[in-house]
Amino acid sequence: MLRVLCLLLAALPGLAWAAEADRQFEALTNEYLEGHFAFRPSSAVKLGMHEYDGRMEIFGRESLDREYARLQSFSKRLAAFPVEQLSDDLRIDFQILRAAIREELFWFDGSESFIRNPMTYPRAFKPSMYLTRSYAPIETRLKHIIQMERQTPQLFANARANLKKPLSRVFVETAIKVTDGAASFLEKDVKLALKDVTDQKLLAEFEEANQLALKELRGYSQWLKTEQLPHAQERFALGREKYFRMVRDQELVEETPEEILKIGMRELRREQEVFRAAGRVIDPNKPPLEVFATIQNDHPTAANLIPDIAKNCESIRQFILDKKICSIPSEVRAVVDETPSYNRATSFASMNSPGPFETKGLEAYYYVTPVDPLWTAVQQKEWLTAFNYYTSDVLSIHEAYPGHYVQHLHVNTSKASRLRKIFSSYAFVEGWAHYTEQMVLDEGFGATDKIQAAKYRMAQADESLLRYCRLCCAIQMHCGDMTVDEATKFFQDNCYYAEQPARQEATRGSFDPGYLNYSLGKLMIFKLREDWRKQEGDKFSMQRFHDTMLGQGMPQIPLLRQMMLKDKSQWAKALE
C-alpha cells in the first residue's frame, strides 16, 4: 500500500502539468475559434450556430490582412506549445487545430484564393442557408437574407479590388456560371420559397434588397465577362511544392505527389480490370465498353430522374441495418431534391446535412443535378447516362446511406470534442463516402443473381475509376502541365465518360486540387480496416469498426490510426 501511495505522489506533478497544459490548450482553442467564426460567419451558420445569422464574409483588404496575421500568430503559438504535456485526447485535437490553421493559411499564401479565384466571392453569398432548414420562422430567416443582400455591394466591390489580372480562364468562366446561377436563384427559387410570407412590409424590404443583390451579381458577372475574360490566361496550376504542402499539411500524408500518382495509376489499372471482368460476366461476347453502354442507356428520363433515384434510397437504408454494416443514429430521412441552380455549375450530386450544433432545423437534402434544358438533346442524353439505374444506387450509397448523411449523423450525435465536430478532413469525409460504395457491394447489395451483381460492380468500378482519374488528373494538372482538354480526354479514355460530364470533371480539377482525396481517403480507410481487423481478431465486426471510426468526429485518417491502433509503429503506415 505504501509503495502504491508513493507512486501516486510521484505522479502528481506530472498530472498537474498535464491538467495545466490541457487548460491552456482549451483556452487557446476557444480564443482561436472566436476569431475563426468572426471572419467566417457563414461557416458558423452551416454548423448550426445561429448567433451568426445574417452575417457574411465580405473580404475587405484590411480584414484579409488582419486574418492572415492572426493565423500566422496562432501558428507560432502552437509551434511553441508544450504538446508533450497534453493528455492523449488533446494531443489529437492539437494536431487537428494545427492542420486547420495551416489549411486556412493555404487559402492566403498557397492557392491565393482571394486574389486568384473569382469564385470565392459569389460563393460567400449563401442565402440558401436560410431556406433549406426551418430552424426558425420563415420571417426571421428572411430578415437574415435581407441583411446579407444589403452587404453584396461591398462584397463585389472588394472582389474587384482584390482580384489580380490575369486570372485563369477556366476560373473566370466557372465564376460566371456560379454568379449567374446565384442570380437565377434570387429571381426564381427564393421567391418560391417565400410564398407563405404574408408580412407585406417585410416582403417590400426583401424586394428592395433582392433587386440590389441581383444588380450586384449581374454587374459582377458582366465585369468578369468584359474586364477579366479578355485578359485571362490558361494557367491555373498550383505547382508541385504548393501541392505537396497542401496534401501534407491538410491531410497529414507524407507521400510526395509522385508517389501518390504512382499508387493512383496502379489502382486505376487494377480497377479497369475489375470493370472488364464484370463486363465479361454480363456478356462475354461483347467488349466491356459496349456492355457498359447498355447499362448506361438504362437510365431515367429527365422528368423521372429525381423520383427514380429517391425510390431506392429506403431499400438501401434498410440493407445497411439488416446487414449490421453500421448504425444509423436517426430516423430522419434524407430528402432527394434537385441541386439549387446556383450550385449546378460545379456539382453533380451532393449531400446537404444539418450541422453538428443544429438543434431545430434537422432537414437533410440529397441533391441531384438535373439536365440543363438549354443543352442539346445529345448533351442531355450524355448527362443522363451518368445517372443510369445502377450508378444511381451507388451514388445514393455514397451521398446518403451509409455515406455522407450517415457520417454526419454519427458526428452530430457523437461525444467527439467541439474541435473534432467543427473541422473536417476532406480525405476522411469524401474517402468514407467513396469507400462505402465498394464496401456495401462487397457485403452483398444488389447481388440478387450473378448478372445483376456484375452490373452493380461494373457501375461501381466506373465510379471508382472516376475518382482515380480525379487523383491522377489533379496531380498532373497542378504538378505538371496537363490542360483541361487533356484531362477531359483522360476521363473519357480511363473512366469512359461522355464528353460533357468528362469536361465538367476536368474543369473541377482546375479549381479543386484536393479532389484527389476521394481515392486517397478510400485507400487509407481500407488500410486502417485491415490493420484494425488484425488487431481485434475475433472481436472484429464491420459495424463495430465503422461505428468506432465514425464516432471520432472527422479528423485526418492518420489521426484515426493513432486513436484506433495500439501499435504505434503502425500509425504512419496509412498508405501502401
C-alpha positions as CSV (number, residue, x, y, z in Angstrom):
1,M,0.0,0.0,0.0
2,L,2.9,2.4,0.9
3,R,4.5,1.7,-2.4
4,V,1.3,2.5,-4.3
5,L,0.9,5.7,-2.3
6,C,4.5,6.7,-3.2
7,L,3.9,6.1,-6.8
8,L,0.7,8.2,-6.8
9,L,2.6,11.0,-5.0
10,A,5.4,10.9,-7.6
11,A,2.9,11.1,-10.4
12,L,1.1,14.2,-9.0
13,P,3.5,16.8,-10.5
14,G,3.1,15.2,-14.0
15,L,-0.7,15.1,-13.6
16,A,-0.7,18.8,-12.6
17,W,1.4,19.7,-15.6
18,A,-1.0,17.8,-17.9
19,A,-4.0,19.4,-16.4
20,E,-2.5,22.9,-16.8
21,A,-1.4,22.2,-20.4
22,D,-4.9,20.9,-21.2
23,R,-6.5,24.0,-19.6
24,Q,-4.1,26.3,-21.6
25,F,-4.8,24.5,-24.9
26,E,-8.6,24.7,-24.4
27,A,-8.3,28.4,-23.7
28,L,-6.2,28.8,-26.8
29,T,-8.7,26.8,-28.8
30,N,-11.6,28.9,-27.7
31,E,-9.7,32.1,-28.5
32,Y,-8.9,30.8,-32.0
33,L,-12.4,29.7,-32.7
34,E,-13.8,33.1,-31.7
35,G,-11.7,34.8,-34.4
36,H,-12.2,32.0,-36.8
37,F,-16.0,32.4,-36.9
38,A,-15.8,36.2,-36.7
39,F,-14.1,36.1,-40.1
40,R,-16.1,33.1,-41.4
41,P,-19.7,33.6,-40.0
42,S,-21.2,31.5,-42.8
43,S,-19.2,28.5,-41.6
44,A,-20.7,29.0,-38.2
45,V,-24.2,29.2,-39.5
46,K,-23.7,26.0,-41.5
47,L,-22.6,24.3,-38.3
48,G,-25.8,25.4,-36.7
49,M,-24.5,28.4,-34.7
50,H,-27.4,30.8,-35.4
51,E,-26.0,33.7,-33.3
52,Y,-24.0,34.4,-36.6
53,D,-27.2,34.6,-38.7
54,G,-27.2,37.4,-41.3
55,R,-23.5,38.0,-41.2
56,M,-21.4,37.4,-44.3
57,E,-17.8,37.4,-45.3
58,I,-17.1,40.4,-47.5
59,F,-13.2,40.1,-47.7
60,G,-12.1,43.7,-47.3
61,R,-8.4,44.2,-47.7
62,E,-7.9,45.2,-44.0
63,S,-10.0,42.2,-42.9
64,L,-7.9,39.9,-45.0
65,D,-4.6,41.3,-43.7
66,R,-5.8,41.1,-40.2
67,E,-7.0,37.5,-40.5
68,Y,-3.7,36.4,-42.2
69,A,-1.7,38.0,-39.4
70,R,-4.0,36.3,-36.8
71,L,-3.4,32.9,-38.5
72,Q,0.3,33.4,-38.5
73,S,0.3,34.3,-34.9
74,F,-1.6,31.2,-33.8
75,S,0.6,29.1,-35.9
76,K,3.6,30.4,-34.0
77,R,1.9,29.9,-30.7
78,L,1.1,26.3,-31.5
79,A,4.7,25.7,-32.6
80,A,5.8,26.9,-29.1
81,F,3.1,24.9,-27.2
82,P,4.3,22.1,-24.9
83,V,2.3,19.4,-26.8
84,E,4.0,16.6,-25.0
85,Q,2.3,17.7,-21.7
86,L,-1.2,17.3,-23.2
87,S,-3.5,14.4,-22.4
88,D,-3.8,11.9,-25.2
89,D,-7.2,13.2,-26.5
90,L,-6.0,16.8,-26.6
91,R,-2.8,15.8,-28.5
92,I,-5.1,14.6,-31.2
93,D,-7.1,17.9,-31.0
94,F,-3.8,19.8,-31.1
95,Q,-2.9,18.2,-34.4
96,I,-6.4,18.9,-35.8
97,L,-6.2,22.6,-34.8
98,R,-2.7,22.9,-36.3
99,A,-3.9,21.3,-39.6
100,A,-7.0,23.6,-39.7
101,I,-4.8,26.7,-39.3
102,R,-2.4,25.5,-42.0
103,E,-5.3,24.9,-44.3
104,E,-6.6,28.5,-43.7
105,L,-3.1,29.9,-44.3
106,F,-3.0,27.9,-47.6
107,W,-6.0,29.9,-48.8
108,F,-4.0,33.1,-48.4
109,D,-0.5,32.2,-49.5
110,G,-0.9,28.8,-51.2
111,S,-3.9,28.9,-53.5
112,E,-4.2,32.7,-53.1
113,S,-7.9,32.3,-53.4
114,F,-8.7,36.0,-52.6
115,I,-6.6,37.3,-55.5
116,R,-6.7,34.4,-57.9
117,N,-10.1,32.8,-57.7
118,P,-13.2,34.9,-58.7
119,M,-15.5,32.1,-57.5
120,T,-14.5,33.0,-53.9
121,Y,-16.8,36.0,-53.8
122,P,-20.2,34.7,-55.2
123,R,-19.7,31.6,-53.1
124,A,-19.6,33.8,-50.0
125,F,-23.2,34.9,-50.7
126,K,-25.3,31.9,-49.4
127,P,-28.9,32.9,-48.9
128,S,-29.9,29.3,-49.4
129,M,-28.7,28.5,-45.9
130,Y,-31.7,30.3,-44.6
131,L,-34.2,28.4,-46.8
132,T,-33.2,24.8,-46.6
133,R,-33.9,24.4,-42.9
134,S,-36.8,25.5,-40.8
135,Y,-34.9,26.2,-37.6
136,A,-36.8,29.5,-37.2
137,P,-40.0,31.1,-38.6
138,I,-39.6,32.0,-42.3
139,E,-40.0,35.7,-41.5
140,T,-36.9,35.5,-39.2
141,R,-34.9,33.8,-41.8
142,L,-36.0,36.2,-44.4
143,K,-34.6,39.1,-42.3
144,H,-31.2,37.4,-42.4
145,I,-31.4,37.0,-46.2
146,I,-32.2,40.8,-46.5
147,Q,-29.2,41.5,-44.2
148,M,-26.9,39.5,-46.4
149,E,-28.3,41.0,-49.6
150,R,-27.6,44.5,-48.4
151,Q,-23.9,43.6,-48.0
152,T,-23.4,42.5,-51.6
153,P,-22.3,45.9,-52.9
154,Q,-19.3,45.8,-50.5
155,L,-18.6,42.1,-51.3
156,F,-18.3,42.6,-55.0
157,A,-16.5,46.0,-54.7
158,N,-13.9,44.1,-52.6
159,A,-13.8,41.4,-55.3
160,R,-12.9,43.9,-58.0
161,A,-10.3,45.5,-55.8
162,N,-8.7,42.2,-54.6
163,L,-8.6,40.1,-57.8
164,K,-5.4,40.5,-59.8
165,K,-5.1,40.2,-63.6
166,P,-4.6,38.0,-65.4
167,L,-6.9,35.4,-63.9
168,S,-7.2,31.8,-65.0
169,R,-9.6,31.5,-67.9
170,V,-11.3,28.4,-66.5
171,F,-11.7,30.1,-63.1
172,V,-13.4,33.1,-64.8
173,E,-15.7,31.0,-66.9
174,T,-16.7,28.9,-64.0
175,A,-17.2,32.0,-61.8
176,I,-19.5,33.5,-64.4
177,K,-21.7,30.3,-64.3
178,V,-21.7,30.4,-60.4
179,T,-22.6,34.1,-60.4
180,D,-25.4,33.7,-63.0
181,G,-26.7,30.7,-61.1
182,A,-26.8,32.7,-57.9
183,A,-28.8,35.4,-59.8
184,S,-31.2,32.8,-61.1
185,F,-31.7,31.5,-57.6
186,L,-32.6,35.0,-56.3
187,E,-35.0,35.5,-59.2
188,K,-36.8,32.2,-59.0
189,D,-36.1,29.9,-56.1
190,V,-36.0,32.4,-53.3
191,K,-39.4,33.9,-54.3
192,L,-41.0,30.5,-54.5
193,A,-39.6,29.7,-51.0
194,L,-41.3,32.8,-49.6
195,K,-44.8,32.1,-50.9
196,D,-46.1,31.7,-47.3
197,V,-44.8,35.1,-46.0
198,T,-47.7,37.5,-45.5
199,D,-45.9,40.4,-43.9
200,Q,-46.1,43.0,-46.8
201,K,-43.7,45.4,-45.2
202,L,-41.1,42.6,-44.9
203,L,-41.7,41.5,-48.4
204,A,-41.2,45.0,-49.7
205,E,-37.9,45.2,-47.8
206,F,-36.9,41.9,-49.3
207,E,-37.8,43.1,-52.8
208,E,-35.7,46.2,-52.5
209,A,-32.7,44.2,-51.1
210,N,-33.2,41.4,-53.6
211,Q,-33.1,43.8,-56.5
212,L,-29.9,45.3,-55.1
213,A,-28.3,41.9,-54.8
214,L,-29.4,41.0,-58.3
215,K,-27.8,44.2,-59.7
216,E,-24.6,43.3,-57.9
217,L,-24.5,39.8,-59.1
218,R,-25.3,40.7,-62.7
219,G,-22.7,43.5,-62.5
220,Y,-20.0,41.2,-61.3
221,S,-20.8,38.7,-64.0
222,Q,-20.6,41.4,-66.6
223,W,-17.3,42.7,-65.1
224,L,-15.9,39.1,-65.4
225,K,-17.0,38.9,-69.0
226,T,-15.8,42.3,-70.2
227,E,-12.8,43.1,-67.9
228,Q,-11.4,39.7,-67.0
229,L,-12.2,37.2,-69.6
230,P,-10.5,39.0,-72.5
231,H,-7.2,39.1,-70.5
232,A,-7.5,35.7,-68.9
233,Q,-4.6,33.2,-69.1
234,E,-4.7,29.5,-69.5
235,R,-2.5,28.8,-66.4
236,F,-4.3,27.6,-63.2
237,A,-1.9,25.2,-61.6
238,L,-0.7,25.4,-58.0
239,G,2.7,24.0,-58.8
240,R,4.4,20.9,-57.2
241,E,5.6,22.5,-54.0
242,K,2.3,24.1,-53.1
243,Y,0.5,20.9,-54.0
244,F,2.8,18.8,-51.8
245,R,2.3,21.3,-49.0
246,M,-1.5,21.1,-49.4
247,V,-1.7,17.3,-49.0
248,R,0.9,17.1,-46.2
249,D,-0.4,20.0,-44.1
250,Q,-4.1,19.4,-44.5
251,E,-4.3,15.6,-44.6
252,L,-1.0,14.7,-42.8
253,V,0.0,12.5,-45.7
254,E,3.8,12.4,-46.1
255,E,4.0,10.8,-49.6
256,T,5.1,13.0,-52.4
257,P,2.8,13.8,-55.3
258,E,4.8,11.5,-57.5
259,E,4.4,8.6,-55.0
260,I,0.7,9.2,-54.7
261,L,0.4,9.4,-58.5
262,K,2.2,6.1,-58.9
263,I,-0.3,4.5,-56.4
264,G,-3.2,6.1,-58.2
265,M,-2.1,4.8,-61.7
266,R,-1.6,1.4,-60.2
267,E,-5.1,1.3,-58.7
268,L,-6.6,2.8,-61.9
269,R,-5.3,-0.1,-63.9
270,R,-6.4,-2.6,-61.3
271,E,-9.9,-1.1,-61.2
272,Q,-10.1,-1.2,-65.0
273,E,-9.5,-4.9,-64.8
274,V,-12.4,-5.2,-62.3
275,F,-14.5,-3.3,-64.8
276,R,-13.6,-5.6,-67.7
277,A,-14.1,-8.7,-65.6
278,A,-17.6,-7.6,-64.6
279,G,-18.3,-7.0,-68.3
280,R,-17.3,-10.5,-69.2
281,V,-19.7,-11.9,-66.7
282,I,-22.6,-9.9,-68.1
283,D,-21.8,-10.7,-71.8
284,P,-18.6,-12.4,-72.7
285,N,-19.2,-11.9,-76.4
286,K,-19.1,-8.1,-76.3
287,P,-16.3,-5.6,-75.4
288,P,-16.7,-4.2,-71.9
289,L,-17.4,-0.7,-73.1
290,E,-20.3,-2.0,-75.2
291,V,-21.6,-3.9,-72.2
292,F,-21.3,-0.8,-70.1
293,A,-23.1,1.3,-72.7
294,T,-26.1,-0.9,-72.3
295,I,-26.0,-0.3,-68.6
296,Q,-25.6,3.5,-69.1
297,N,-28.5,3.6,-71.5
298,D,-30.8,2.1,-68.9
299,H,-31.4,5.4,-67.3
300,P,-34.4,7.6,-66.1
301,T,-35.9,10.2,-68.3
302,A,-35.1,13.9,-67.4
303,A,-38.5,14.2,-65.8
304,N,-38.2,11.0,-63.7
305,L,-34.6,11.5,-62.6
306,I,-35.3,12.7,-59.1
307,P,-38.2,10.3,-58.2
308,D,-36.4,7.3,-59.6
309,I,-33.3,8.0,-57.5
310,A,-35.4,8.6,-54.4
311,K,-37.4,5.4,-54.6
312,N,-34.4,3.1,-53.9
313,C,-32.9,5.1,-51.0
314,E,-35.1,3.5,-48.4
315,S,-34.2,-0.1,-49.5
316,I,-30.5,0.8,-49.4
317,R,-31.0,2.2,-45.9
318,Q,-32.8,-1.0,-44.7
319,F,-30.0,-3.1,-46.2
320,I,-27.4,-1.3,-44.1
321,L,-29.4,-2.0,-41.0
322,D,-30.2,-5.6,-41.8
323,K,-26.6,-6.4,-42.6
324,K,-25.3,-4.6,-39.5
325,I,-22.9,-2.6,-41.6
326,C,-23.1,0.4,-39.3
327,S,-25.7,2.0,-37.0
328,I,-27.9,4.9,-38.3
329,P,-28.4,7.3,-35.3
330,S,-31.6,8.9,-36.6
331,E,-35.0,8.1,-38.1
332,V,-34.9,11.4,-40.1
333,R,-34.6,10.6,-43.8
334,A,-32.6,12.5,-46.4
335,V,-34.9,14.1,-49.0
336,V,-33.9,13.7,-52.6
337,D,-34.2,17.0,-54.5
338,E,-32.8,19.0,-57.4
339,T,-29.5,20.8,-56.9
340,P,-30.2,24.5,-56.4
341,S,-29.5,26.5,-59.6
342,Y,-26.6,28.5,-58.0
343,N,-24.6,25.3,-57.5
344,R,-25.2,23.4,-60.7
345,A,-22.1,24.6,-62.4
346,T,-19.9,22.7,-60.0
347,S,-22.0,19.9,-58.6
348,F,-23.1,16.5,-60.0
349,A,-24.7,15.2,-56.8
350,S,-24.2,16.3,-53.2
351,M,-25.5,16.0,-49.6
352,N,-26.7,18.9,-47.5
353,S,-26.9,17.7,-43.9
354,P,-27.6,19.7,-40.7
355,G,-24.6,20.9,-38.8
356,P,-23.5,19.3,-35.5
357,F,-24.8,22.2,-33.5
358,E,-28.1,22.5,-35.2
359,T,-31.0,21.7,-32.8
360,K,-34.1,22.6,-34.7
361,G,-33.6,22.6,-38.5
362,L,-32.8,18.9,-38.9
363,E,-33.8,18.5,-42.6
364,A,-31.3,16.9,-44.8
365,Y,-31.2,17.1,-48.6
366,Y,-29.6,14.7,-51.1
367,Y,-29.2,17.0,-54.2
368,V,-29.0,15.7,-57.8
369,T,-28.2,18.0,-60.7
370,P,-30.8,17.6,-63.5
371,V,-30.2,18.1,-67.1
372,D,-29.9,21.7,-68.3
373,P,-32.9,22.5,-70.6
374,L,-30.5,24.7,-72.7
375,W,-28.3,21.7,-73.5
376,T,-28.7,20.0,-76.8
377,A,-30.5,16.6,-76.9
378,V,-27.2,14.8,-77.2
379,Q,-25.7,16.6,-74.2
380,Q,-28.8,15.9,-72.2
381,K,-28.6,12.2,-73.0
382,E,-24.9,12.1,-72.2
383,W,-25.7,13.6,-68.8
384,L,-28.4,11.0,-68.0
385,T,-26.1,8.1,-68.9
386,A,-24.1,9.0,-65.7
387,F,-27.4,8.6,-63.8
388,N,-28.2,5.1,-65.0
389,Y,-30.1,3.0,-62.5
390,Y,-27.1,1.1,-61.2
391,T,-24.8,4.1,-60.9
392,S,-27.7,6.0,-59.2
393,D,-27.8,3.4,-56.4
394,V,-24.1,3.6,-56.0
395,L,-24.5,7.4,-55.8
396,S,-27.1,7.0,-53.1
397,I,-24.8,4.8,-51.1
398,H,-22.1,7.5,-51.4
399,E,-24.3,10.5,-50.6
400,A,-26.8,9.1,-48.1
401,Y,-26.7,5.5,-46.8
402,P,-24.2,4.9,-45.3
403,G,-22.1,7.7,-46.9
404,H,-22.2,11.4,-46.2
405,Y,-25.5,11.5,-44.5
406,V,-24.9,8.7,-42.0
407,Q,-21.4,10.1,-41.3
408,H,-22.9,13.4,-40.4
409,L,-25.5,11.7,-38.2
410,H,-22.7,10.0,-36.3
411,V,-20.7,13.2,-35.9
412,N,-23.7,15.2,-34.8
413,T,-24.6,12.6,-32.1
414,S,-21.1,11.6,-31.0
415,K,-19.2,12.6,-27.9
416,A,-16.4,13.9,-30.0
417,S,-14.9,17.2,-28.9
418,R,-16.1,20.5,-30.3
419,L,-13.0,20.9,-32.3
420,R,-13.5,17.5,-34.0
421,K,-17.0,18.5,-34.9
422,I,-16.0,21.8,-36.4
423,F,-13.1,20.9,-38.6
424,S,-13.2,18.0,-41.1
425,S,-10.7,16.2,-43.2
426,Y,-11.5,16.2,-46.9
427,A,-9.9,12.8,-47.3
428,F,-11.9,11.3,-44.4
429,V,-15.3,12.8,-45.4
430,E,-15.0,12.0,-49.2
431,G,-12.9,8.9,-48.6
432,W,-15.6,7.4,-46.3
433,A,-18.4,8.1,-48.8
434,H,-16.3,6.6,-51.7
435,Y,-15.2,3.6,-49.5
436,T,-18.9,2.8,-48.8
437,E,-19.7,2.3,-52.5
438,Q,-17.4,-0.7,-52.7
439,M,-17.9,-1.9,-49.2
440,V,-21.7,-2.1,-49.5
441,L,-21.5,-4.1,-52.7
442,D,-18.9,-6.4,-51.1
443,E,-21.5,-7.0,-48.4
444,G,-24.0,-8.2,-51.0
445,F,-26.1,-5.3,-52.0
446,G,-27.7,-5.8,-55.5
447,A,-26.5,-9.4,-55.7
448,T,-29.9,-11.0,-56.5
449,D,-28.1,-13.0,-59.2
450,K,-24.7,-13.2,-60.9
451,I,-25.6,-10.8,-63.8
452,Q,-27.3,-8.2,-61.5
453,A,-24.3,-8.3,-59.2
454,A,-21.9,-7.8,-62.1
455,K,-23.9,-4.8,-63.4
456,Y,-23.7,-3.1,-60.0
457,R,-20.0,-4.0,-59.8
458,M,-19.4,-2.5,-63.2
459,A,-21.2,0.7,-62.3
460,Q,-19.3,0.9,-59.0
461,A,-16.0,0.2,-60.7
462,D,-16.7,3.1,-63.1
463,E,-17.3,5.4,-60.1
464,S,-14.1,4.2,-58.7
465,L,-12.3,4.8,-62.0
466,L,-13.8,8.3,-61.9
467,R,-12.2,9.0,-58.5
468,Y,-8.8,7.5,-59.6
469,C,-9.0,9.7,-62.7
470,R,-9.5,12.7,-60.4
471,L,-6.5,11.7,-58.4
472,C,-4.3,11.3,-61.4
473,C,-5.5,14.4,-63.2
474,A,-5.3,16.6,-60.1
475,I,-1.7,15.8,-59.6
476,Q,-0.8,16.1,-63.3
477,M,-2.8,19.3,-63.7
478,H,-1.3,21.0,-60.7
479,C,2.2,19.5,-60.5
480,G,2.7,19.1,-64.3
481,D,1.3,20.7,-67.4
482,M,-1.9,18.7,-68.1
483,T,-4.5,21.0,-69.6
484,V,-8.3,20.9,-69.1
485,D,-8.7,19.5,-72.6
486,E,-6.1,16.8,-71.9
487,A,-7.8,16.0,-68.5
488,T,-11.1,15.7,-70.3
489,K,-9.7,13.2,-72.7
490,F,-8.1,11.3,-69.7
491,F,-11.6,11.0,-68.1
492,Q,-13.1,9.8,-71.4
493,D,-10.3,7.3,-72.0
494,N,-10.0,5.9,-68.5
495,C,-13.4,6.1,-66.8
496,Y,-15.3,6.1,-70.1
497,Y,-17.3,9.3,-69.6
498,A,-19.0,11.1,-72.4
499,E,-17.5,14.5,-73.3
500,Q,-20.0,16.7,-71.4
501,P,-19.5,15.1,-67.9
502,A,-15.8,14.4,-68.6
503,R,-15.2,18.1,-69.2
504,Q,-17.1,19.1,-66.1
505,E,-14.9,16.7,-64.1
506,A,-11.7,18.1,-65.7
507,T,-12.9,21.7,-65.1
508,R,-13.5,21.0,-61.4
509,G,-9.9,19.7,-61.1
510,S,-8.5,23.1,-62.1
511,F,-10.1,24.8,-59.1
512,D,-10.5,21.8,-56.7
513,P,-7.0,20.4,-56.5
514,G,-7.9,18.4,-53.4
515,Y,-10.3,16.2,-55.2
516,L,-7.6,13.5,-55.2
517,N,-8.8,12.9,-51.6
518,Y,-11.8,10.7,-52.7
519,S,-9.4,7.9,-53.7
520,L,-6.7,8.8,-51.2
521,G,-9.1,8.6,-48.3
522,K,-10.7,5.4,-49.5
523,L,-7.4,3.7,-49.8
524,M,-6.4,4.8,-46.3
525,I,-9.7,3.6,-44.8
526,F,-9.3,0.1,-46.4
527,K,-5.8,0.0,-45.0
528,L,-7.0,1.1,-41.5
529,R,-9.8,-1.6,-41.6
530,E,-7.4,-4.4,-42.3
531,D,-4.9,-3.2,-39.6
532,W,-7.8,-2.9,-37.1
533,R,-9.1,-6.4,-38.1
534,K,-5.7,-7.9,-37.3
535,Q,-5.5,-6.1,-34.0
536,E,-9.1,-7.0,-32.9
537,G,-9.1,-10.6,-34.1
538,D,-12.3,-12.4,-33.1
539,K,-13.7,-9.2,-31.7
540,F,-13.8,-7.6,-35.2
541,S,-17.1,-6.8,-36.8
542,M,-17.9,-4.4,-39.6
543,Q,-20.4,-2.5,-37.6
544,R,-18.0,-2.1,-34.7
545,F,-15.2,-0.9,-36.9
546,H,-17.4,1.6,-38.7
547,D,-19.2,2.9,-35.6
548,T,-15.8,3.3,-33.8
549,M,-14.3,5.2,-36.7
550,L,-17.4,7.4,-37.2
551,G,-17.6,8.3,-33.6
552,Q,-14.3,10.1,-33.6
553,G,-15.5,13.2,-35.4
554,M,-14.0,13.9,-38.8
555,P,-10.2,14.0,-38.3
556,Q,-7.4,13.2,-40.7
557,I,-7.1,9.5,-41.3
558,P,-3.5,9.3,-40.0
559,L,-5.0,10.6,-36.7
560,L,-7.7,7.9,-36.7
561,R,-4.8,5.4,-36.9
562,Q,-3.4,7.0,-33.7
563,M,-6.8,6.7,-32.0
564,M,-7.7,3.2,-33.1
565,L,-4.4,1.3,-33.4
566,K,-2.5,0.2,-30.3
567,D,0.8,-0.5,-32.1
568,K,2.5,2.9,-32.6
569,S,4.7,1.6,-35.3
570,Q,1.6,1.3,-37.5
571,W,0.5,4.9,-37.1
572,A,2.4,6.3,-40.0
573,K,1.6,3.5,-42.4
574,A,-1.6,4.9,-43.8
575,L,-0.9,4.0,-47.5
576,E,0.7,1.0,-49.2
